[in-house]
């Protein structure tokens, strides 16, 4: 249900919050309870009429921004919502910075762990190398011993055959036929035995072709490759945002008697996303609709008086909009700094009716009667704004 409050221009006791900002700050330090008439944004405390005059006259506080305390109290819920959002942003920033530092420390620790593991692996490989060397030396030593024994046996037989050959040659020269015959038989038997010995040796391990072969585990390379894996694990966020306050929009209109009607309604935040960047808000009188300029998504969003989304008008992202203002005859004007122009739209279909090319950046925009005032870039803020008279 819509709630209205009347402002008579006076600060009532019921309008003063019971728990904070109840009295004038300087008076309260002197144990004097005086109702505040003004609020200082810089000092964040209320001021009575007398303290307000002193506040303005002191050099240190002369430039402080002060507002009427009644208006401050009406805006306080909205300010509280903004503060809550700022606190939430601070929470997220703190959480992300802490998480950034955390993964950085984890990376350093992982590198240290890898260096330790590498030393352990190197130590293990050194032990394997030593064992392999010892094992291969033992195998070669045993094989050489067997080969040497076999070679000695063959050499001995070779010497015996040579002796028989020399004796047979001498016998063949000076011996009788009988002696030659008998010797040839003995040599024949000896050669037969030797031939059998050689044939038998060819089937023994002594004649096997020896090769020293090192066998590497075929899965070792894959095992080493998969020994360590680096990946970013994502868990549920630990930061908890404060949702105790709701963003509200306020429509304020004042008549000659300075009576103010404040209408509060829930504001549909689902219309925005992570790229949204609100740069301007204006109201469409007399129906009270709100038009919000979203620079991030290059669009204008129209909200009803209840805060629900009514219309979304998107523009090319290459020409992002910045400011929006209500002009006469149900028209709104939208400024486009990058394309250096202003577009006039109707408030029924939100179609483009006219384009005004300025050939210079135009940011903030405001309309009074039939005049449109356009602010230059902030670096040129000392320059006067452009003043355009538009025929609608």
Buried (B, 14 or more C-beta within 10 A) or exposed (E): EEEEEEBEEEBEEEBBEEEEBBBBBBBBEEEEEBBBBBBBEEBEBBBBEEBBEEBBEEEEBEEBEBEBBBBBBBBBBBEEBEEBBEEBEEBEEEBEEEEEEEEEEEEEEEEEEBEEEEEEEEEEEEEEEEEEEEEEEEEEEEBEEBEEEBEEEBEEBEEEBEEBEEBBEEBEEEBEEEEBEEBEEEBEEBEEEBEEEEEEBEEEEBEEEEEEEEEEEEEEEEEEEEEEEEEEEEEEEEEEEEEEBBBBBEBEEEEEEEEBBBBBBEBBEEBBEEEBEEBBEBBBEEEBBBBBBBBBBBBBBBBBBBBEBBBBBEBEEEBBBBBBBBBEEBBBBBBBBBBBBBBBBBBEEBEEEEEBEBEEBBBBBBBEEEEBBBBBEEEEEEEEBBEBEBEE
